[in-house]
Amino acid sequence: MQARPVIGITGNIACGKSAVLEILGELGALTVDADVLAHEVMAPEGPAYAPVVERFGPGILAPSGEIDRRRLGQIVFSDPSSLEALERIVHPFVFERALGIIERSTRPVAIDAIKLIESGMGRLCDQVWVVTCPRDQQVRRLRERNGFTEVEALLRIEAQPPQEEKVHSADVVIDNSGSLESTRRQVVEAWERLVGTEPSVPTA
C-alpha cells in the first residue's frame, strides 16, 4: 500500500457517494469528485468539449455555448450506445486529471466516481468502497435533489448495472439506507482500519 492510500468510492446514482466523500474529507482525506472533473473537461475550454459537441451536435449547447448537461443526459440515458460514446470521450481525460491529483497529494485521497470500476480508475485505488441504498431511495433523492421527474430518475437508474455487480468488487460496503450517523460510523471504522489513525474530528 502507498504511504498515502487512495480510496475509490463508487455506487449507483443517488446512493450517497457524496455524503461518504464529505465525511472522508472531514477525517483528513483529499477529496476528488469525478463528476466535477467531468464538468471541467467538458467546459468550453476543456479537452472533451470539442469531441463531445462533434459527436452529439450543437443541439446539446446552451445559449451560453456551454454543454447543457440535462439535454445531453436526455440523449445518453435513453440510448446505451450514446452513453458509451460519451464515456469513451470523457473518461480518459477524467482519469488523467485524477491521476495527477493523486501523484501530487501528500495525504490520503478519496475519489468519488460512479464509473470507478468501469472506467479503470479503480486501478488507482488501494481500496474500493461501494455505497448502497434501496432503489426507492434513489428515485426519491433524484427527484428531490435534481428536480427530475420519476421517468427521468428511472432512466438514469436503469442505465446503470445492478448495484450487486459493484458490491462484488468492493473492499468495503457502506450501507447508506439509514441515518447519516449510521453512515458516518461505517465510514470512520473503515477509515481507521485503512489509515490506522484516529479521526481528526468528532464522529458524533
C-alpha positions as CSV (number, residue, x, y, z in Angstrom):
1,M,0.0,0.0,0.0
2,Q,1.2,3.5,-0.7
3,A,2.1,5.9,2.1
4,R,-0.9,7.9,1.1
5,P,-3.7,5.4,0.5
6,V,-6.2,6.0,-2.2
7,I,-9.9,5.2,-1.6
8,G,-12.2,4.8,-4.5
9,I,-15.8,5.5,-3.7
10,T,-18.5,4.2,-6.1
11,G,-22.1,3.0,-6.2
12,N,-25.1,3.7,-8.3
13,I,-26.6,7.1,-8.8
14,A,-28.1,8.8,-5.7
15,C,-26.9,6.2,-3.3
16,G,-24.9,8.7,-1.2
17,K,-21.4,8.7,-2.5
18,S,-21.1,12.5,-1.9
19,A,-22.0,12.1,1.7
20,V,-19.3,9.5,2.2
21,L,-16.8,11.7,0.4
22,E,-17.6,14.6,2.6
23,I,-17.1,12.6,5.8
24,L,-13.7,11.3,4.5
25,G,-12.8,15.0,3.8
26,E,-13.6,15.8,7.5
27,L,-11.4,12.9,8.5
28,G,-8.4,14.3,6.6
29,A,-8.6,12.9,3.1
30,L,-8.0,15.0,0.0
31,T,-11.4,14.6,-1.8
32,V,-11.8,14.3,-5.6
33,D,-15.3,14.3,-7.2
34,A,-15.0,12.7,-10.7
35,D,-18.3,14.4,-11.7
36,V,-16.6,17.8,-11.0
37,L,-13.6,16.7,-13.1
38,A,-16.1,15.7,-15.9
39,H,-17.7,19.2,-15.7
40,E,-14.2,20.7,-16.1
41,V,-13.1,18.6,-19.1
42,M,-16.5,19.3,-20.8
43,A,-16.3,23.1,-20.2
44,P,-15.8,25.2,-23.3
45,E,-12.1,25.4,-22.6
46,G,-11.8,21.7,-21.6
47,P,-10.3,19.0,-23.8
48,A,-13.5,17.0,-24.1
49,Y,-15.7,19.9,-25.2
50,A,-15.0,19.8,-28.9
51,P,-15.2,16.0,-29.3
52,V,-18.5,15.8,-27.3
53,V,-20.1,18.6,-29.4
54,E,-18.8,17.0,-32.6
55,R,-20.3,13.6,-31.6
56,F,-23.7,14.9,-30.3
57,G,-24.2,18.0,-32.3
58,P,-24.8,21.7,-31.5
59,G,-28.2,20.9,-30.2
60,I,-26.7,20.0,-26.8
61,L,-25.4,23.5,-26.3
62,A,-27.0,26.1,-24.1
63,P,-27.2,29.7,-25.3
64,S,-24.0,30.5,-23.4
65,G,-22.1,28.0,-25.5
66,E,-21.7,25.5,-22.6
67,I,-22.9,21.9,-22.9
68,D,-26.4,21.6,-21.4
69,R,-25.8,18.5,-19.3
70,R,-29.5,17.9,-18.8
71,R,-30.1,18.0,-22.5
72,L,-27.1,15.7,-23.1
73,G,-28.4,13.4,-20.3
74,Q,-31.8,13.0,-22.1
75,I,-29.9,11.7,-25.1
76,V,-27.4,9.4,-23.4
77,F,-29.5,7.9,-20.7
78,S,-32.1,6.8,-23.2
79,D,-29.6,5.2,-25.6
80,P,-26.9,2.9,-24.3
81,S,-24.7,3.3,-27.4
82,S,-24.7,7.1,-26.9
83,L,-23.8,6.8,-23.2
84,E,-20.9,4.5,-24.2
85,A,-19.7,7.0,-26.8
86,L,-19.8,9.9,-24.2
87,E,-17.9,7.8,-21.7
88,R,-15.2,6.9,-24.3
89,I,-14.6,10.6,-24.8
90,V,-14.7,11.8,-21.3
91,H,-13.3,9.0,-19.1
92,P,-9.7,9.2,-20.3
93,F,-9.5,13.0,-19.6
94,V,-11.0,12.5,-16.1
95,F,-8.6,9.6,-15.4
96,E,-5.6,11.7,-16.4
97,R,-6.7,14.6,-14.1
98,A,-7.4,12.2,-11.2
99,L,-4.0,10.6,-11.6
100,G,-2.3,14.0,-11.5
101,I,-4.1,14.9,-8.2
102,I,-3.1,11.5,-6.6
103,E,0.5,11.9,-7.7
104,R,0.7,15.4,-6.2
105,S,-1.0,14.6,-2.9
106,T,0.8,14.2,0.3
107,R,-2.2,12.8,2.2
108,P,-4.8,10.1,1.7
109,V,-7.0,10.6,-1.3
110,A,-10.7,9.7,-1.7
111,I,-12.1,9.6,-5.3
112,D,-15.9,9.6,-5.8
113,A,-16.6,8.1,-9.3
114,I,-19.9,6.5,-10.4
115,K,-18.0,4.5,-13.1
116,L,-14.9,4.0,-10.9
117,I,-14.6,0.3,-11.8
118,E,-15.9,0.5,-15.4
119,S,-13.5,3.4,-16.4
120,G,-10.4,1.7,-15.0
121,M,-10.0,4.3,-12.3
122,G,-10.2,1.6,-9.7
123,R,-6.7,0.6,-10.7
124,L,-5.5,3.8,-9.0
125,C,-7.1,2.8,-5.7
126,D,-5.9,0.8,-2.7
127,Q,-9.5,0.1,-1.7
128,V,-12.8,0.3,-3.4
129,W,-15.8,1.4,-1.2
130,V,-19.3,0.8,-2.6
131,V,-22.1,2.9,-1.2
132,T,-25.6,1.3,-1.4
133,C,-29.2,2.1,-0.7
134,P,-32.6,0.8,-1.9
135,R,-33.9,1.7,-5.3
136,D,-36.9,3.7,-4.0
137,Q,-34.5,5.9,-2.0
138,Q,-32.5,6.5,-5.3
139,V,-35.7,7.7,-7.0
140,R,-36.7,9.9,-4.2
141,R,-33.3,11.5,-3.9
142,L,-33.0,12.2,-7.6
143,R,-36.5,13.8,-7.7
144,E,-35.7,16.0,-4.6
145,R,-32.1,16.8,-5.4
146,N,-32.2,17.2,-9.2
147,G,-35.8,18.1,-9.8
148,F,-36.2,15.0,-12.1
149,T,-39.5,13.5,-13.0
150,E,-39.9,9.9,-12.0
151,V,-39.3,8.9,-15.6
152,E,-36.0,10.9,-15.8
153,A,-34.9,9.3,-12.5
154,L,-35.7,5.8,-13.6
155,L,-33.9,6.3,-16.9
156,R,-30.7,7.2,-15.0
157,I,-31.0,4.3,-12.6
158,E,-31.8,1.7,-15.3
159,A,-28.9,2.9,-17.4
160,Q,-26.5,1.5,-14.8
161,P,-25.5,-2.0,-14.0
162,P,-27.2,-3.5,-10.9
163,Q,-25.7,-2.5,-7.5
164,E,-24.8,-6.1,-6.8
165,E,-22.2,-6.0,-9.6
166,K,-20.3,-3.2,-7.9
167,V,-20.7,-4.9,-4.4
168,H,-18.8,-7.9,-5.8
169,S,-15.8,-5.7,-6.5
170,A,-15.9,-3.9,-3.1
171,D,-13.3,-4.0,-0.3
172,V,-15.8,-2.1,1.9
173,V,-19.6,-1.8,1.5
174,I,-21.2,1.3,3.1
175,D,-25.0,0.9,3.7
176,N,-26.4,4.4,3.3
177,S,-30.1,3.4,3.7
178,G,-30.2,4.6,7.3
179,S,-29.3,7.8,9.2
180,L,-26.3,10.0,8.5
181,E,-24.9,9.0,11.9
182,S,-25.0,5.3,10.9
183,T,-23.2,6.1,7.6
184,R,-20.6,8.1,9.5
185,R,-19.9,5.3,11.9
186,Q,-19.3,2.9,9.0
187,V,-17.0,5.4,7.2
188,V,-15.0,6.1,10.4
189,E,-14.5,2.4,11.1
190,A,-13.3,1.7,7.6
191,W,-11.0,4.7,7.6
192,E,-9.4,3.7,10.8
193,R,-8.8,0.2,9.6
194,L,-7.1,1.5,6.4
195,V,-5.2,4.5,7.7
196,G,-4.6,3.3,11.3
197,T,-5.1,6.7,12.9
198,E,-7.8,8.3,15.0
199,P,-10.2,10.6,13.1
200,S,-9.3,14.3,13.2
201,V,-12.8,15.4,14.0
202,P,-15.5,14.2,16.4
203,T,-17.6,11.4,15.0
204,A,-20.9,12.2,16.8
